[in-house]
Amino acid sequence: MKNLRTVSISNANLTGYLPKHWHGNVSYVDLSGNKLKGKIPSSLTELENLVYLNLSSNELNGSIPESFGDLSSLQNVSLGSNSLSGSIPDSFAAILGLVHLDLGSNQLNGSVPKFISDMRKLKYLNLEKNNFHGVLTFNASFIKKLVVLKIGENSNLCYNHSTLSKKVKLGISPCDKHGLPMSPSPSKEINSDDSNDSEDYADDESEQKQHSHGPSKVVLGFENADDSSVGINIDPSPEGLLEFLDGKKKKHKKSKKKTKKPELTFPLFPFPGEQGKEAAPVDPAVGGGGAAAAAAGGKQCNAKADFKTESPGSWVIHSPNAGVAAMHIQLMPNNKAVWFDTTNLGPSAIQHNPPFCKPVPEKPGETDCWAHGVQYDVESGQVRTLKLMTDTWCSSGGLSSNGELVSTGGYREGIRSIRIMNPCDNCEFQENANGLAAMRWYATQHMLENGSFILVGGRGAHNYEIIPPGRLQFQAQQFGLNFLVETEDEKENNLYPFVNLLPDGNVFIFANDRSIIIDPYSGKTIRELPVLPGGSRNYPASGMSALLPINLNTPNPEKVEVEVIVCGGNSHDAFKYSEFPPRQFFPALKDCGRIFVNKQGAQWDIEEMTSPRVMGDMLLLPTGDILIINGAKTGTSAWDAAEEPNLVPLLYSPNKPKGQRFKELKPSQIPRMYHSVSAVLPDGKILVAGSNTHALYDFQAKYPTDLRVEKFSPPYLAPDLDKHRPQILENGPNNEMRYGQDFKVNIKLDEVVDETDIRVTMYAPPFTTHGYSQGQRLLILQLKSATNQEVTVVAPPSGRITPPGYYLLFVVHRGVPSRGMWVRIDQ
């Protein structure tokens, strides 16, 4: 056990006491969610290499050892949901690198130490539901730098209102002149900030049920002139709200100030307390559709609720053997999926047909007659082999504005290659092995507003370049990007960066745990966003990310605010331990962060998935929900570097209240580990393929090379919803859209509908590899009119919102999507 560094046994119903003897090399301990009791042994504090300690949700008691500060390497401490008592030891002040501190839901007492506010790296702090007392010494600047602060339900704790504004809602009372909490305590109030700091992070269903009849007060949040958040308590009855509105109008008339105040936005949900109506959620929906669309002035202002189904989804094997492991995939406009593997790692399971052989690089006299790419018919499962002259290993790609697959980079002779393939039944790749300015291995490709592509990063490439569409030869345009130097760990963790085009034409780039916005045509960094705490999110830690659906039902769609979500991954050093034997597999991250990337001052909003995940795929669904699928629970990307396949897909509904957004769906029976892919199909099903964690095809390994192709049907395809499913009638050539112009869709639907029943979405099928879907984007189009025969929408306003090219258009009837229709948008 000399090399033991990780101890992870969580949610296993362990009983007994914590061990008194530990191996000195241990750096990661997770024993959360068990039934361990007794005190924390002081011997635990002798682990000088310990970085991560999670003992939460047990039955531990007694005080925290005074020697706890000897754990000077700690970055994450989670002792919440136990029965610990006593005060926080002063020795904690010596843990200078602490990022995450969770002591919530215990019986700790004493004052909150001042030294906590001196912890410069601290991002997550939970002290709620204890018995702390006295005056809280935190100042506004310390609170502002925290991503999460939970300190409510400490009834004898108060804050100095001369230091902290009452606008900062902490869930505790301000202090009176004697340093005691003023009464009544505000800890029972529900306000927008408290819900973020407390209720939003509650996993206990009983806590959520307490609000099922509506809050005793409603707090309406709006932005002050200085963009700070303000809360106003009002009587939640209809009469109270009308009286409040009338009062506000009167005050507005009397005011002589010239400064224009931002308008209040009222969520359109029923008033709590009214019989026969659903109570308002504590944390109202955010983002596109529903109330948000109403507030923006869109047609869908009172959108009806989605039809319900109990279906968890379903799985089928679509093909028992596709011949080639799917490392990269792209759905083409002819409803064929193109996927390919690397070309230099030996035989696949299918030879070229018709026969074709090419020389093996660096091996004179040897030839390779095996196929390493296929075109797959997503309806019939038929396979056609594809010729690849350069190595596509860990390459990038995307659809051009003309519907061609543009593949870039790779390995060895393919590292500066550009490949173009047209969408036809017998087309092959056309290639230029020296087309790129830089070597692109593990790079990201994304379309810009004019149809050109930006290629960002790659192993050893701290730069980006712009390439024109549809051309194998062109003049190089390359820009340095020092951000990729700054975000590189000992084991990289900034490869395959997350890239998105923003509504102002600038580009968002996320690498490792940091993100910036650049002007792609000048190389200038416009703004740096806050750090996302918790660990690393890019290869080889390999989290997931997507641009959330863009709702164009707003008064000014060209300036719509857009939001990015980033989930999962692993610690910065996880690959250091998983890369070579004897391997250690750190638990993947469970958290997700969301941020409005084009909103000044925005901060990450943190929530948690139901299980940890690394190497998963994140797909935008026609309904505007997100599917998280594939991957593992421990380890990292790379060959044989992960364990514990995560077989359970997650449905994430971004517009539901926090705490209700994740839903587990029916698990697969096939592990989809490293080098697996997925893709949204025109019929709304999800094609799932690949998984090869080995240097060669190995069908006898613990996680064998998998050539089976599955299809997953999300709940919206349940048979009991078919009666509500619209059908798009593609009887004419009407699949060309023009920016900003009306677009009519003929449909068939056996129900009377209006604008409150219908939404129309438009999906850019991405190029997916290594857990990231490059170029993925979903628009919720501005709706003008809707009947059960015709729907009229307004096309997106520009290429900055919707880059030119091919999209799948869906008509969605209260959460039930039609089959998608291919449309093309351009000037």
N, C-alpha and C positions, 0 to 999 in steps of 0.2 A: 504493500500500500504506500510505498515511498513516493509514488508519483500522483497520489490522490490530491486533486485540487478542487473538485466540485462535489458537493453533497446536496442532492436535490431529490427530496421525497415529499412532495406536496399533495394535499387532498387525498391522503392514503389511510386515514383513520388510525394513524399511529397513536399508541398510548404509552404511558410511562413518563420518564423524565429525560431531560436533555443530557447527553453524554458529558462526563466530566473530563474525558481525555480526548484530545483532538490532535490530528497530525498537523505539524507546523506548516506544511505547504498549502493547506486548504485556503482557497481565496474566494470561494462562492458557497454559501449555505442557504438553502431554501427548504424549510420544514413547515411551511405555512399550511393552514387548513387542516390541521390534525387535532388530536386530543391530548397533547403533551401538557403536563402539569408540573408544579413545583417552581423553584426559583431558577433564574438564569445563572449558571455556574460562573464564577469568576475566572475559571480556567479558559473559558471561551475568549476572554479578552487578551489572551496570550497569542492569538493568531495574528501576528504582525503583518501577514500578507492578505488578510481578509478585506475584500473589496465590497462584497454584497452579502447582506444578512437579512433574511426575511423569516421571522418567527411569528408573523401575524396570525390571527384567528386560531389560537390555541387556548389553553386554560392555565397559562403561566401566572404566577403571583409573586409577591415579594417586591423588593425594590430593584431598580437597575443597578448593577455593580458599580461601585465608585471608580473602579479601574477601567471603565468602559472607554475612556478617552485614550487608552493605550492602543486602541484599534485605529491608529492614525491614518491607515490607508483606506478606510471605509469611504465609499461613495453613496451607498444605498443602505439605509437602516429602516426596517419595517417591523415594528413591535406592536402594531395596533390590534384592537379587538382581543385583548387579554384581560387580566385582572391585576395588572401591575400597580403598585402604589409607591408612595414616597415622592421625592422631588427629582427633577432632572439633574443628574450629577454635574458638578462644575467641570469635570474632566472632559465633557463633551466639547468644550471650547478648543481642545487640541485637535479635533477632527476637522482640519481646514478644508479638505476636499469634498465635504459632504454635499451631495446634490439632492438627495431624496431623504426626508425624515418623516416617518409616520409613527406617531405615538398616540393616535386617536383611540377613543373608546376604551379607556382604561380607568384607573382610579388615582391617577397621579395628582399630586397637590403641590403646594408651594407656589411661588411666583414663577412667571415665565422668564427665564434668564435673558439678560440683556445681550449676552454674547451671541445669541442666535442671530441677531441682526448684523453681526460682524462676519457671518459666514458668507463669503462673497460668491461662492459657487452654488449656493442653495437655490433650488427652483421649486421644490415641492415640500410643503410644510403642513402637516396635519396634527393639530393639538386638540381637536374638538372632543366633546363628551368626556371631560375629565373634571377634576375639582380644583383647577388652578384659581388663584385669587390674586388680588392686588391690581396694580396699574400696569397695563401692557405698555412696554417701552418701545415698540416698533414705530418707526417713522414712515412717512408716505413714500419716500424713495425706496426703502427696503420692501415695502408691500408691493410697489409697482413692479419691481424686478422679478417677483415670484410669479410662476405660471399658475400654481395652485396654492391657496391659503385657506385652511379650514380651522376655525378657532371657536366656533359657536358652541352653545350648550355648556359653557363654564359660567355658572350663574353668579359667582363671586368675583369674576374678572371684569375689568372695565378699561376703557381707553381714555387718554387725555384729549379732550375735544379741542384744546388749544393747539395740539400737535397734529391731530388727524381731523380732517373735515368730517362732518356728519354725512356727507355724500358717500364716504367710503363705508359701505355696509359690511360690517364684520360679524353680525349675529350676536354681539355683546353690547352692553350699555355703555354710554359715556360715564365718566366718573364725576361725582359731585366734588365739592370743595374739600371734603374729608378723604377723598380717594376711594370712595365706596360707589358701587353701581347705583346710578339713578334708577328710580322705579317710575313706571313699570318697565321691566326689561324688554328690550326689543328682540330678544332671542326668539320669540315666538312669531315675530313678523315674517312674512314671506316677501322677499323683494328680489329683483333681478340679479343683484350681485350675490345675495345669499344662496339663491338657487344654484348659481354656478359653483359656489364654494362648498355647498353642503349637499343639497338634495340631488344635484346632478351626479354626484359621485356615489350616491347610496345604491347598494346592491340589494338591500333588504326589501323584499316585496311589501312587508308590513308598513314600512315608512312611506312607500308610494301610495299604499291604500289609504293612508290617513288623509290624503288630499282628494279622494275620489268624489267628495261632495262639494268640492270647491273651497278655496281659501276664505278665511274670515275677512281678509282685506285683499284688495287688488293693488299692486304697485305698477304703475305705468312708467316705463323707462324711456328717456329721450336724451338727445345730445344737447348739452349746453353750448353756449357760444364758444367755449374753449375746448369743445369736443369731449368734455368730461361727462360721465354718466350721472344722471340725476333720477331719483325715485320719488314718486308722489303717491301717498296713500289715499285711497278713495273708498267710499261705500260701493260695494260691487253690484248693488241692485240696479235695475234699469232706471229707477227714479234718481238714485244717487249719481249714476253716471251722467244723466241728463243735467242734473243740478250742477255737477262739476263742470261739464262743458259750458253751460250757460255762464257760470261764474268766471271761467277762463276767458270767455268772450268779453264779458264786462270789463274785466281787468285789462284786457288787451286794448279796449277802446280808450280807457283812461290813461294808458301809458303814453308818455311823450318821447320815449326812447326811440332812436332811429335804427338801432341795431336790430337786424332781422333775426328773430329766434327760429330755430328749426321747428317744424311742425310735429306735433305728436302723431304717432301712428298706432291705431288701435287694432289689435288682432280680432278677426271676425270669428269668434267662437261664442257659444251661448253663454248667457249670464248664469253664474252658479246660483243654485237655490231654486231655479224655476222647475216646476214639476214636469216630468216627461222629457227633459232635455239633458243632454250629456254635460257634465261639469267641465269648466274650462281647465285645460292643463296648466300646471304650475309653471312649466318651462315651455312656452308656446313654440310651435314649429318655426324653423328658420330656413332660409334658402328659397328655392323655387317652388312655385305652385301654391295652391290653397291661400291661406291668409297673406302670405308674402306677396303673392301675385295681386291680391286685392289691394294691399297697401300701396303697391306700385301703380295701380290704376289699370291693370290688365283686365281682359274679358273674363278671366276665370276667377272672379272675385268671390263667388260663393260656391266653389267647386264641391260637388257632392262627394261623399265618402266612397272609397273604393269598395267594390264587391268583395265579400269575404269567402275564404275557402280554408278548410282545415288541412289541405294537402301540404306535405313537406317537400314536394318535388319527387321526381322519379329518375331512375337511371336505366339505360339500355346499352349493350355492347353493339356498336354500329359496324365495326369491322374487327375480326379476330386477329388480323395481321396486315398492317399497312406497308410492311417491308422496310421502312426507314424510321428511325427514332426522330420524333419531332422536337428539335431544339429551338427552332424559330418558325413562326407561322404568320401568314397573311391571307385573309379572305379577299378574293378578287371579285370584281363586278360581274363576272360570269358565273358566280356561285360555285367556284372552285376554290379550294383552300390550297395554297402552296406552302409546303414546309420542307425544311432541309436541316441536316445535321452538319457536323464537320466532315471534311473529305479526307483527312489524313490519319485516321485512327483505325484503319483496317476494314474488313468486309462489313457490309450491312446484311440484310436478310433478303435482298432482291437485286438481281442483276439487271443491267440496262436492257430494255426491250423497245426497239430493235437493238441488237448488240452494239456496244460502244465501249472502247477501252482508251484510257489516256495514260501517259507516262506518270510514274510516281515521282514527285519532286525529291531530289537528293538521294535517289536510289536508282542509279543507272541500270537500264535493262529490265526493270520491273514495270508492269502495267497494272492498272486498276480498272476492272470491268464491272464493279459494283456501283449501284445507284446510291447517291447520298442526298437526293432531293426528289420529291414527288409532287404531282398535282392530284389532289384528292377531290372527287366529286362528293359534295356534302349530302347529296340526296341518295345516290346509289352506292357509294362506298368504293367505286372503281378508282384504280390508281394508274397514273401514267408517270413513268420515270422521267426525270429531268437531268440534263447534262450540266455539270458545274466544272469549269476549267480552273477556277481559283478557290482557295480554301475559305469557306464561310464561317469558320469556327468563331463563335461569340461576336457576330457581326450585328449590324444595325439595318434599318430599312423603313419603308413606308410606301403608300400609294401616291403616285403623282397626280396632278390635276387632270391628266388624260387617262387615268385608271391603270397605268403601268406600275409594276412593282419595281421600285428602285432600291437595290440592296447595296450596302456600302461596308467596306472594311472586312476584317476577318483576321486570319493568321497566315504567317509565312508569305507565300506568293500572293495571298489575298488581302494583305494588311492595308494596301492602298488601292484596292480594287473598287470599281463601281460596276454594277451589273443591272441590266434593265430587261424586264420580261413583260411582254404585252399579254392582256387577258384573252387568250384564244385557246382553242382545243388542242392545237399542235405547236404552240410557240415554245421557243427555248430562250434561255438567257443570252443576251449579248454582253460581252465583258471587255473592260479595259483594266488591266492589272496595275496601271500606274496613273489612274485618273485623279486620285485625291492628293491634296497638298501634304497631309500628315498621315502617319500610321494610325489607323483606327481599329483598335481591338478592345472590345467592351465599351464602345461609344454609343451615344444616343442621337437619333435623327428625328427632326420635327419640321413640319412645313411652316413657312412664313406666309405673310398675307398675300404675296405676289406669286405663290406657287413654288418658289425656290425652297431648298432645304437648308437648315442649320444642322451641322454635325458637331456635337459637343464632347470633348474629352476622349477617353480611351487610355489604355495602359501606357504611361509615359508621355501622354499627349496633353500638356497643360495649355490647351488652346481650343479654338473652334474655327470652323470654316463654313462658308456658304457656297452651295453648288446649285446651278440652274437645273430645272426639271427636263427630263427627256434627252439628256445629252451625255455622251461618254467622254467627250473632250471639251475642255473649257479652261479659261484663265483662273488661276487659283485666287481665292479671297480668304486669307487666314488672319486671325486675330489672337493675340495672347490672352490668356485668362489665368491670372495669378491666383484667383479663387481656388482653382483645382490644386495648386501647390499647398495652399493654406489648409485645405480640407483633407489632405492625405495623411492617413495613419501609418503606423509601422506596417500594417497589412492592408494598405489601400483603403477600402471602405468608401471610396468615392467614385467607383466605376459605375457605368450605366446610370449617370445622373438623371434625376427627374426633370423634364423640360416641358414648359407650356408657353404657348403664345398668348399674350394678354390683349385686352380690348384696345389698348393704346398703341399696339404694334411692338411693344417691348417684350422681352422674353424673361420668364421666371426660370431659374436654375437652382435645383436643390441637390446638394452633395454632402453625404455623411450625416451631419446634424445641422447644417447651415444652409442658408439660401440667400440669393441675391436677385435683383432685377437689372438686366442690361439692355442697352440699345444695341441691337445686333449689327447695325450697319456702321457704328463708330467704335464699338468695343468698350464704350463708357459704362461704368457701373452707376446705375441710377440710384439704387437704394439697397441696403442690406437689411434683411428681416431678422427678427429675434431667433436665437438658437432654439431648436426643438430638443428638450432634455430627454434623457433616458437611455441613450445609446446611439448606435449607428444604424442607418436606414438603407444604405446602398451597398453594392457588391463589394466584398463577399458576405457582409452581414445581411444584405438582401431583404429589405422590407418591401412594402407595396405603396403605390401612390396613384392618385387620379385627380384630375380636375373635376370638381363636382358639376352636375348639370347646370347649364347656363340658361336661366329663365329670361326670355326676351319680352315677357309681358310686363314691360316697364315703360314709363313715359319717354325715356331716352335710352334705347337699347345699346347705343354705341358707347355708353359710359356705365354699363352694367358692372356691378361688383361681382368678382369671381372668387371662388374659394377652392383651396387645395386641401386634400386629405392625405395624410401619411400614416401608415400603420405597420406595426411589427418591426422585425429586424433582430438585432442582437447587440451585445456589448461591443465596444470598440476593439477589444482584444480577443473576441471569441474565435476568430479564424486562426489565431496564433496557437490555440489549443486543439482545434478540430482538423488542422491541415494534415498532420502526419501522425502515425502511430507512435506511442500509445495515445489514442485520441481521447479528448474530453469534449463533451457536447453541452455547452451552456444552454440553459432554457432560453427560448426565443422571447422577444418582447411581446406584451399583450396590449400595449397602449396605442392609441391613435391620436394624432393631432390635426386640428383643422384651423386654417387661417385664411382671412380675406387678403389675398396677396396684393391687390391694387388699392387697398385702403390704408391711408396713413395711420400709423400708430396701432395697427392691428396686432393682437397677441395670439399665440396658440391656445386653442381650446382643447383640453385633454379629456379623453374618455377611454374605456377599456373594452376590448373584444372579450368574448366568452372563453377564449383559449389562446395561448401564445402561437405565433406563426412566423416562420421564415420561409422565403422562396415561394410564397403564395402568389396567385394572380388576383388582380383587382379589375373587374369588368363593369362597365356602365350598362345597365339593362334598359330596354325600351321604355320602361315605366318611370325611369329616373332613379330607381333604386340601384344599389351596388351589390355585386356578387363577389365574395372573397372565397377563393377556391384553391385547392392543391397546396403543396408545401409540407413542412415538418414543424414539430414543436420544439426541437432542440437542434443545436448545431448551426451550420452556415452553408452557403453555397460551396461548390467545388466537389471533386470526386470523393465519394464516401465520407463526406464531412458533416452529415446530419443523421439524426435518428428520430424515432417516434413520428411516423407520418401523420399529418393532420387530415383525416378523412372526411371531416364534417364541413360542408360549405356553410358560409354565413351570409345571410341577407341583411344588408345595412340600408335602412331607410333614413336618409339624411334630414328629412323634414319632420320626422317624429320628435317628440320631446326626448331630451337626453335621459338615458336610462331605459328607453323603450326602442332603441334604434336597431339593436342586433337581434337576429332570430336564427337559430340553428336549423338547418335543413337536413334532408335525408343524406346520410353518409354514403360515400362510395366504398366499394370493397377492394379497390385497386390503389395502392400507394402511388402518388404522383410526386416524386421527389425532385432532385436536381435535373435540369434539362427537361422539364415538362411544360406544356402550354395549354391554353384554352382560347376559345373565340366565340363571340356572339354570332349566331347564324340568322339569316333572314326570317326564319319561322319562329325566332325567339328562343330556340334551344341553344345549349352551350356545347360546343364540340370540345372534348378533352382528350389529349393525346400526349405521348412522350413519357419520359422518366428513364434516364440512363445516367446513373451516378458513377459510371466506370469509364476507364480509358478506352476499353474495347466493349463490344456487345457481349454481355455476360448474362446467360439465361438461367444460371444455376445459383446466382448470388442471393443473399438475403433480400435485397431489393433488386430484382433482376431487370435487365433491359426490357422495357415494355413496349410492344408494338401494337397493342390493342387500342382501338379508338372507341371512346364512349360518347354518348350524348346525355346531357343532363337537362331535364325539363323543369324549370323553376315553377313555383306554385301558380303563377299566372297562366300556366298552360294546363291546369287541372281540368278534367272533363266537365266538372260541374259548372265551370265558367264559360264553356263553349257557346252557350245560348246568348251570352253578352258580347261575343267577340265580333268586332267589325271586320269587314272584308273590303280591301282596296280593289277597285275595279280598274285594272290596267288595260283599257281598251283602246288607248291611243298613244301618240308619241309624247304625251305631256309628262316628261320627266326632266325637262330642262328648267332650272330656276335662275332668276336674275336677282341680284342683290337689291333688297328693298321693295321688290314688286310683289303683288298679290300672286298667290299660287293656289289653285283649286285642286281638290282631291275628290274623286267620285268614290263613294263607298256604298256598301250594302249592310244594313243593320236592321234587325227585326224589332226595334224598340224606338219609341219617340224620344228624341234627345234634343238638347240645346247646348249652349256654350258651357254650361256648368257640368256637363257630363263628359266632355271631350277635351283631350289635349293631343297635340301633335309633336312628336319628337323626331330628331334628325341625328343620326349616329355615324361618326367617322370610324370605320373598322380599322383597328390599329395593327401594327406590326409588334407581335408579342414574343419576348424572349427573356429568360432569366428573371421572371417575376415582374417585368415592367412592360406595359402596353404603350409603345411609342406612338404618339400622334392621336391618342384616343380623345374623343370629344363628343358630348351629347348636348344638343340644343333643344330647349322647349320653345317652340315657335310661337310668335304672337298670333293669337286666334282672333279672327274677325267675325266668323259666323260658323254655325254647325247645325246640320240636320242629319237625319238618318240616310240621306242620299248624297249630300255634298258638304265638304268642309273647306273653308277658305282661311288661309293663313297668310302672313306677311313673311317673305323670305328674309333671312338675316341681312343686316344693313351693309356689311362689308367683309372683305377678306380678313380683317383683323379679328372679327368675331368668329367667322367661319371661313377658313382657308379654302380656296377653290378646289373642286374635285368631286368625287363620288361619295355619296352618303346613303345610308338606309333610312327611309322615312317610315315612321309608324304612326298609325292612328290608335290612340289609347282611350278606351271607354271605361272610365272609372276603375283604372288599374288593370284592365284586360286589353292587351295589345293585339293589333292586327298582325298579319304577316307583313314584313317590311317590303317596301318598294324602292328599288334603286333610283336615285335622282342625282343629277349633276348640277352644281351651282358654279356660276362664273359671271364675269362682267356682262 
